[in-house]
Amino acid sequence: MANAELQAEFGAPLFDDNPATVDLLGFDAVAEVVSKIVTSDGLDPVTVGIHSAWGGGKSTALNLIADRLDHDSQVVVARIDPWEFENAEDLRGTLIAQVLDELQSRVESLTEDSTKRARLVKSLGDLRRRIAWGRVAKVLVTSAVTLSPNFEKLIEALTPEAKKPESNSDTASDQGMAGFRAAFEKLLGDAEGIQKVVVLVDDLDRCLPPTVMATLESIKLFLSVRRMAFVLAADEDLIREAIGIHLEGATRGGFAKLYTEKIIQLPISLPVLSLEQAEAYIALLLCKNAGHLTQDRFQKVVNAARDRRLAGKAPYVIADNGGFDGQRAGQPALAARIATGLGADVWRSPRAIKRFLNAFAVREHLARAGGATLQLEVLLKLYLLEIRYLDEFRLLSQKSAAERTTLLADWERWGHDDGDRPQDVREETKQWAGSQPQLTGLKAEVERYLSVAATLLSDIRFGGAVTGALMHLIEGLTDASDATRGAAIQELKELEPADRQIVVQSLGEQLPRLTDPEPVISSLAAIGEADAEVAATAGRLLSQPAALARLEPHHVVLLAGFRDVLRAITNASGLDEDVVAAAQTELAEARH
């Protein structure tokens, strides 16, 4: 379905999850620097690592780098995604063959001398036969061949069909991988018009450990020669974890760290989105999918945002920059409300932002399909309540229409410092209550939204900016060892507030799924007592029905500092009587 058709179908736009080709994230500076590094003579060969969390824009950064390199006729760019070839018979050989295919395409287009072109193509064919010989060894090992096979036919069978070379009289030993590197380097030296071959490797941190190792081995052992450059897009911590798993715990003593540092000479981290950058990204997405802008006009909007970002003039996208005329003039303000209303785990991740916007669009469509048009601003405020403060959203939805009207009025007055906090409403909802638009007086619109929400799952997660380092910390906080958890809690204190919230939220999501929940309960309790900024989040997570259902009597003593959780235990139905009695005892002792 074309974008214009989507706009006709959905009032709120939908967004695909494909890497962007236009820089909406301010990654142009990173792309420019990496492009210069991989084409310079100072580091030859060189491997650059581009690191970020899941959904942090690594693939987009590779697209921007490829776009710059494609303008240099002396650079060959090979895009590789090892995740697509995990089931290949010989992953290492498959990856190398992709590089050779790109080289052959360039050799055939650039080499004017037909004799030299034929010689280079034959050399490429010989290199493929070396790969095939390596596959022969693999086949012999994995298939337990006991009879004497026809090696020549087996090599031919495993040589890529599309680029199969002519037969030659080289001996079997000459065809082995042992001479591949020297032959490959000679080929690059003979190829005219090719100064650099840049291999862009994407999605490496999505691969299984054997795939990660095969890719790194291909780079280090066979392809790392002069005129070669590599850009690996991956979360470095996840790569190290994969190395450790593959080598059965060899991460001890820093081996995995040394291994990656030996291969990746220049690690570069993509900038994590700030709240202002997230606001600009959302505004540009809305502008891009507006449906009425030409590509040139949209590029002017992007350029204007880039100039304001470089000048430090927030907000970076403003209504009078040419892309938000007519009915779209309010979109920058809408983008600001979305960004400030989301949690840090969402607004720091470009992919999580897109997923949120798509879920938002689905709710808008369902409302319209049911004959109930909702203003996007009203829909947004109610949806933010649903995904950020699910307990309060459920409280609102469970009340009668009259009680709901009263609660909203009291809630929003408190949000504007004009009243007391309503009962059963948490302090952290105050910003939401005071945000625009006012829901007081919009009884019909609220009822429509609740009808839509009833058809969909409320407890939605969009997959935020959880880096490999944060995942390692989360693992420490779920460890059975008191010492390991204690060290992780100390490390948590050193993080920025947004990262602490992400870690605590992730712990809470794991709690209902763990066989033994005690380490997580202990960690959340200790974090809440030591860190007032995340205490409310920890208490909310521990109070969820799925978490309460996992409690045993000896867990309750760990929750002595969480009176709200203890009260939730005593008020919940269906819990073990001993758990309830233990909570009542803790509350009584706290009163004395």
C-alpha positions in Angstrom: 0.0 0.0 0.0 1.5 3.4 -1.0 2.0 6.1 1.5 -0.9 8.2 0.1 -3.2 5.2 0.5 -2.0 4.8 4.0 -2.8 8.5 4.7 -6.3 8.0 3.4 -6.7 4.9 5.5 -5.1 6.2 8.7 -5.4 9.7 10.2 -2.3 9.0 12.2 0.6 7.8 9.9 2.3 4.4 10.0 6.0 3.9 9.8 8.0 0.9 8.4 10.9 -0.5 10.4 13.4 -0.3 7.5 16.7 1.6 8.0 16.4 5.2 6.9 18.2 6.6 3.9 17.7 10.2 4.9 19.3 11.4 8.1 16.6 12.2 10.6 18.7 11.5 13.7 21.7 13.7 13.3 24.1 10.9 12.4 25.5 12.7 9.4 28.6 13.7 11.4 29.3 10.1 12.3 28.8 8.9 8.7 31.2 11.6 7.4 33.9 10.7 9.9 33.7 7.0 9.3 33.7 7.5 5.5 36.9 9.5 5.8 38.5 6.9 8.1 37.8 3.9 5.9 39.1 5.6 2.7 42.2 7.1 4.2 45.7 5.7 3.8 46.6 6.2 7.4 45.0 3.0 8.6 45.2 0.2 6.1 43.6 -2.2 6.7 41.1 -0.9 9.3 38.0 -2.1 11.1 35.6 0.5 12.6 32.9 -0.6 15.1 29.6 1.3 15.2 27.9 0.6 18.5 24.5 1.4 19.9 21.7 -0.3 21.7 19.0 -2.3 19.9 17.0 -0.1 17.6 19.6 2.7 18.1 20.1 3.4 14.4 23.1 1.3 13.4 21.6 0.2 10.1 20.6 3.7 9.3 24.2 4.9 10.0 25.5 2.2 7.6 23.1 3.4 4.9 24.4 7.0 5.3 28.0 5.7 5.1 27.3 3.7 2.0 25.6 6.7 0.4 28.8 8.7 0.8 31.1 6.0 -0.4 28.9 5.2 -3.5 30.0 8.7 -4.8 33.6 7.6 -4.9 34.2 5.5 -8.0 37.5 4.1 -6.6 35.7 2.5 -3.6 33.9 -0.9 -3.8 31.2 -1.3 -1.1 30.0 -4.7 0.0 27.0 -5.0 2.3 26.9 -8.1 4.4 24.3 -9.3 6.8 25.6 -12.5 8.5 22.2 -13.0 10.2 20.7 -13.9 6.8 23.3 -16.8 6.3 23.3 -18.5 9.7 22.0 -21.7 8.2 24.6 -21.7 5.4 26.8 -24.8 5.1 29.9 -22.7 5.4 29.1 -19.3 6.7 32.7 -18.1 6.6 33.0 -19.0 2.9 29.6 -17.5 2.1 30.6 -14.1 3.5 33.9 -14.1 1.7 32.2 -15.1 -1.6 29.9 -12.0 -1.2 33.0 -9.8 -1.1 34.4 -11.5 -4.2 31.1 -11.0 -6.1 31.2 -7.3 -5.4 34.8 -7.1 -6.6 34.1 -9.0 -9.8 31.2 -6.7 -10.6 33.5 -3.7 -10.3 36.4 -5.4 -12.1 34.1 -6.2 -15.1 32.9 -2.6 -15.3 36.2 -0.7 -14.7 38.9 -2.8 -16.4 39.1 -1.7 -20.1 41.9 -4.1 -21.1 40.0 -7.3 -21.9 43.1 -9.5 -21.4 43.7 -8.0 -17.9 40.0 -8.2 -17.1 39.9 -11.9 -18.0 43.0 -12.5 -15.9 41.4 -10.8 -12.9 38.2 -12.7 -13.3 40.1 -15.9 -13.4 42.0 -14.9 -10.2 38.6 -14.3 -8.5 37.5 -17.7 -9.7 40.6 -19.3 -8.2 39.8 -17.6 -4.9 36.3 -19.1 -5.0 37.8 -22.5 -5.5 39.9 -22.0 -2.4 36.7 -21.3 -0.5 35.2 -24.4 -2.1 38.2 -26.5 -0.9 37.5 -25.3 2.6 34.0 -26.4 2.2 35.2 -29.8 1.1 36.9 -30.3 4.4 33.8 -29.3 6.2 31.7 -31.8 4.2 34.1 -34.6 4.9 34.0 -33.9 8.7 30.3 -33.4 9.0 29.1 -36.2 6.7 31.5 -38.9 7.9 32.6 -39.8 4.3 34.4 -43.2 4.4 35.0 -43.9 0.7 37.4 -42.1 -1.5 35.4 -39.1 -3.0 36.1 -37.4 -6.3 37.6 -34.2 -4.8 37.6 -32.2 -8.1 33.8 -32.8 -8.6 33.2 -32.0 -4.9 35.0 -28.7 -5.2 33.1 -27.8 -8.4 29.8 -28.7 -6.6 30.6 -26.4 -3.8 31.9 -23.5 -5.9 29.2 -20.7 -6.3 27.4 -21.5 -9.5 27.0 -17.9 -10.8 30.7 -17.2 -10.7 32.2 -20.7 -11.4 35.7 -20.4 -12.9 37.2 -22.4 -15.6 39.0 -25.6 -14.7 42.7 -25.3 -14.1 45.6 -27.6 -13.3 46.4 -26.3 -9.9 47.1 -28.9 -7.3 44.8 -29.6 -4.4 47.3 -28.0 -2.0 47.4 -24.8 -4.0 43.6 -24.6 -3.7 43.5 -24.6 0.1 42.6 -21.7 2.2 46.2 -21.4 3.4 47.2 -19.3 0.4 44.0 -17.3 0.2 45.1 -14.2 2.0 48.3 -13.7 -0.1 46.4 -14.4 -3.4 43.6 -12.0 -2.3 46.1 -9.2 -1.5 47.8 -9.7 -4.9 44.4 -9.4 -6.6 43.6 -6.1 -5.0 47.0 -4.8 -6.0 46.4 -5.8 -9.6 42.9 -4.4 -9.9 43.0 -1.0 -11.6 40.7 1.8 -10.5 40.0 0.2 -7.0 41.7 2.0 -4.1 39.6 0.6 -1.3 37.1 -2.2 -0.6 34.8 -1.3 2.3 32.7 -4.1 3.8 29.7 -3.0 5.8 28.6 -5.7 8.3 25.1 -5.3 9.8 23.1 -7.1 12.4 26.1 -9.0 13.8 24.7 -8.7 17.4 21.5 -10.5 16.3 23.5 -13.6 15.3 24.2 -16.8 17.3 27.8 -17.1 18.8 29.1 -19.4 16.0 28.0 -16.9 13.4 29.7 -14.0 15.2 32.9 -16.0 15.5 32.9 -17.0 11.8 32.4 -13.4 10.7 35.2 -12.1 12.9 37.5 -14.9 11.7 36.8 -14.1 8.1 37.8 -10.5 8.7 40.9 -11.2 10.7 42.3 -14.3 9.0 41.3 -14.0 5.4 40.2 -10.6 4.4 42.3 -8.2 6.5 44.8 -7.1 3.9 45.9 -3.7 2.5 43.1 -1.8 0.7 40.4 -3.4 2.9 38.2 -1.7 5.4 35.4 -3.0 7.6 32.6 -1.3 9.4 30.9 -3.6 12.0 27.5 -2.4 13.2 26.8 -4.1 16.5 26.5 -3.7 20.3 30.1 -4.4 21.4 29.0 -5.9 24.7 26.8 -8.4 23.0 29.6 -9.4 20.7 31.8 -10.0 23.7 29.1 -12.1 25.3 28.8 -14.2 22.1 32.6 -14.7 22.1 32.5 -15.9 25.7 29.7 -18.3 25.0 31.4 -19.7 21.9 34.7 -20.2 23.7 33.0 -21.6 26.8 33.6 -18.8 29.2 36.9 -17.4 27.8 35.7 -13.9 28.7 37.4 -14.4 32.1 40.6 -12.5 32.3 39.4 -10.0 29.7 40.0 -12.4 26.7 36.8 -11.3 24.8 37.7 -7.7 25.4 41.2 -8.1 24.1 39.9 -10.2 21.1 37.4 -7.5 20.0 40.0 -4.7 20.5 42.5 -6.6 18.3 39.9 -6.7 15.5 38.1 -3.4 16.0 40.7 -0.6 16.0 38.2 2.3 16.1 35.0 1.9 18.2 32.5 4.6 17.6 29.3 4.9 19.6 26.2 6.4 18.0 24.8 9.3 20.1 21.9 8.3 22.3 18.9 10.4 21.6 18.3 13.2 24.0 14.7 14.3 24.7 15.1 17.2 22.3 16.5 14.9 19.6 13.6 12.5 20.1 11.1 15.3 19.7 12.8 16.4 16.5 12.9 12.8 15.2 9.2 12.4 15.9 8.3 15.7 14.2 10.4 14.7 11.1 8.7 11.3 10.9 5.3 13.0 11.0 6.4 15.5 8.4 7.8 12.8 6.2 4.5 10.8 6.2 2.4 13.9 5.7 1.8 12.8 2.1 1.8 16.3 0.6 5.5 17.1 0.6 7.9 16.6 -2.4 11.3 15.0 -1.6 13.0 18.4 -2.2 10.7 20.2 0.2 11.1 17.5 2.9 14.9 17.7 2.5 14.7 21.4 3.2 12.8 20.6 6.5 15.5 18.1 7.4 18.3 20.6 6.6 16.6 23.3 8.7 16.4 20.9 11.6 20.1 19.9 11.2 21.1 23.6 11.2 19.1 24.3 14.4 20.6 21.2 16.0 24.2 22.2 15.2 23.4 25.7 16.5 22.0 24.2 19.7 18.6 25.9 19.1 15.9 23.6 20.5 13.3 22.7 19.5 15.1 21.6 16.3 11.9 21.4 14.2 9.6 24.3 14.2 6.3 25.0 12.6 7.5 27.7 10.3 10.3 25.8 8.6 8.1 25.1 5.5 6.9 21.5 6.1 4.0 22.0 8.4 1.6 24.3 6.6 -2.2 24.1 6.9 -3.5 21.2 9.0 0.0 20.0 9.7 1.1 23.1 11.5 0.4 21.6 14.9 2.6 18.5 14.4 5.8 19.9 16.1 3.7 20.6 19.2 2.2 17.1 19.0 5.7 15.7 18.6 6.8 17.5 21.8 3.9 16.1 23.7 4.7 12.6 22.5 8.4 12.9 23.4 7.8 14.3 26.9 5.0 11.8 27.6 7.1 8.7 26.7 9.5 6.9 29.1 13.2 7.2 28.5 13.3 3.5 27.4 11.2 4.5 24.4 12.2 8.0 23.5 15.9 7.1 23.5 15.4 4.4 20.8 14.4 5.3 17.2 12.9 1.9 16.6 10.9 2.0 19.8 9.6 5.4 18.8 8.4 4.0 15.5 6.7 1.1 17.2 4.9 3.5 19.6 3.7 5.6 16.7 2.4 2.6 14.8 0.5 1.3 17.9 -0.9 4.8 18.3 -2.1 4.8 14.7 -3.8 1.5 15.1 -5.8 2.8 18.0 -6.8 5.9 16.0 -7.9 3.7 13.1 -10.0 1.4 15.3 -11.7 4.4 16.8 -12.5 5.7 13.3 -13.6 2.3 12.1 -16.1 2.2 14.9 -17.5 5.5 13.9 -15.9 7.4 16.8 -13.4 10.0 15.5 -11.0 11.1 18.3 -8.8 14.2 18.2 -5.2 13.0 18.0 -4.2 15.0 21.1 -7.0 13.4 23.2 -6.1 10.0 21.9 -2.4 10.6 22.7 -3.0 11.7 26.2 -5.1 8.7 27.0 -2.7 6.3 25.3 0.2 7.7 27.2 -1.7 7.0 30.4 -2.3 3.5 29.2 1.3 2.6 28.5 3.0 4.6 31.2 0.7 4.3 34.1 -1.3 1.1 33.5 -2.5 0.8 37.1 -4.1 4.2 37.0 -5.5 3.5 33.5 -7.2 0.4 34.8 -8.5 2.4 37.8 -10.1 4.9 35.5 -11.6 2.3 33.2 -13.1 0.3 36.1 -15.1 3.2 37.5 -18.6 4.1 36.5 -19.0 7.0 34.0 -19.9 9.4 36.8 -17.0 8.4 39.0 -14.7 8.6 36.0 -15.7 12.2 35.4 -15.1 13.1 39.0 -11.7 11.4 39.1 -10.5 13.1 35.9 -11.6 16.5 37.2 -9.8 16.0 40.5 -6.8 14.5 38.8 -6.2 17.4 36.4 -6.8 20.0 39.1 -4.1 18.4 41.1 -1.9 18.4 38.0 -2.3 22.1 37.8 -1.5 22.6 41.6 -5.2 23.4 42.2 -6.2 20.5 44.5 -5.1 17.4 46.3 -3.9 14.2 44.8 -6.8 11.8 44.3 -6.8 8.5 46.2 -5.0 5.5 44.5 -3.2 7.8 42.0 0.6 7.9 42.2 2.7 11.0 42.5 4.6 10.4 39.2 1.3 10.9 37.2 1.2 14.6 38.0 3.0 15.7 34.9 0.6 13.6 32.8 -2.5 15.1 34.6 -1.2 18.6 34.0 -0.5 18.1 30.3 -2.7 19.3 27.4 -5.3 18.7 26.3 -7.7 18.8 29.3 -9.8 15.7 29.4 -12.3 17.2 31.9 -15.5 17.7 30.1 -14.7 15.2 27.3 -16.8 12.4 28.7 -17.8 11.0 25.3 -14.3 11.0 23.9 -12.9 9.2 27.0 -15.6 6.6 26.8 -14.8 6.0 23.1 -11.1 5.5 23.8 -11.8 3.0 26.6 -14.0 1.0 24.2 -11.1 0.9 21.7 -8.5 0.0 24.5 -10.7 -2.9 25.7 -10.1 -4.7 22.4 -6.3 -4.4 22.6 -3.6 -5.5 25.0 -2.7 -2.7 27.4 0.5 -3.9 28.9 2.6 -3.1 25.8 6.4 -2.9 25.6 8.1 -1.3 22.6 11.7 -2.5 23.2 13.7 0.4 24.4 17.4 1.4 24.5 18.8 -1.6 26.4 22.5 -1.9 25.6 24.7 -4.9 26.1 26.2 -3.2 29.1 22.8 -2.7 30.7 21.9 -6.3 29.9 25.1 -7.4 31.7 24.1 -5.3 34.7 20.6 -6.7 34.7 22.1 -10.2 34.7 24.1 -9.2 37.8 21.0 -8.0 39.6 19.2 -11.4 38.9 22.2 -13.5 40.1 21.7 -15.8 43.1 25.0 -14.5 44.7 24.5 -11.7 47.3 28.0 -10.4 46.4 27.2 -10.2 42.7 23.9 -8.4 43.2 25.6 -6.0 45.7 28.3 -5.1 43.1 25.6 -4.6 40.4 23.6 -2.3 42.7 26.7 -0.2 43.3 27.3 0.0 39.5 23.7 0.9 39.0 24.1 4.0 41.2 26.7 5.4 38.8 24.3 5.3 35.8 22.3 8.3 34.5 18.7 8.4 35.9 17.2 7.4 32.5 19.4 4.3 32.4 18.5 3.4 36.0 14.9 3.5 35.1 15.4 1.2 32.1 17.3 -1.3 34.3 14.6 -1.3 37.0 11.8 -1.6 34.4 13.6 -4.6 32.8 13.9 -6.3 36.1 10.2 -5.9 36.8 9.4 -7.4 33.4 11.5 -10.5 34.2 10.0 -11.0 37.6 6.9 -13.1 36.6 9.0 -15.3 34.3 11.7 -16.4 36.6 11.8 -19.8 38.3 13.3 -18.2 41.5 12.1 -14.6 41.8 14.0 -14.0 45.1 17.1 -12.4 43.6 15.0 -9.9 41.6 12.8 -9.1 44.6 15.9 -8.6 46.7 17.5 -6.3 44.1 14.4 -4.2 43.5 14.0 -3.8 47.3 17.6 -2.8 47.7 17.5 -0.4 44.8 14.3 1.2 46.0 15.7 1.8 49.5 19.0 3.3 48.2 17.6 5.3 45.2 14.6 7.5 45.8 14.4 8.4 42.1 13.5 4.8 41.1 11.8 3.8 44.3 8.3 4.5 42.9 9.0 2.4 39.8 10.3 -0.5 41.8 7.3 -0.3 44.1 4.9 -0.2 41.2 6.6 -3.3 39.6 6.5 -5.2 42.8 2.8 -4.4 43.3 1.7 -5.8 40.0 -0.6 -8.9 40.3 1.8 -11.1 38.3 4.6 -10.1 40.8 2.5 -10.5 43.9 1.5 -14.0 42.8 5.1 -15.1 42.9 5.7 -14.0 46.5 6.4 -16.5 49.3 6.3 -15.6 53.0 10.1 -15.3 53.3 10.1 -12.7 50.5 7.9 -10.3 52.4 10.6 -9.3 54.9 12.6 -8.0 51.9 9.7 -5.5 51.2 9.7 -3.9 54.6 10.6 -0.5 53.1 7.7 -0.6 50.6 4.5 0.1 52.5 2.5 0.5 49.3 3.6 -3.0 48.3 2.7 -4.5 51.7 -0.7 -2.8 51.5 -1.2 -4.2 48.0 -0.5 -7.7 49.3 -3.1 -7.4 52.1 -5.7 -6.1 49.7 -5.1 -8.6 46.9 -7.3 -11.6 46.6 -6.1 -15.2 46.0 -2.7 -14.8 47.6 -1.2 -17.4 50.0 -2.6 -16.8 53.5 0.9 -16.9 55.0 2.1 -14.2 52.5 -0.8 -11.9 53.6 -0.1 -12.6 57.2 3.5 -11.8 56.8 2.6 -8.5 55.1 0.2 -7.6 57.9 2.9 -8.3 60.5 5.4 -6.0 58.6 2.8 -3.2 58.4 2.0 -3.5 62.1 5.7 -3.3 63.0 6.2 -0.3 60.8 3.4 1.5 62.6 5.1 0.9 65.9 
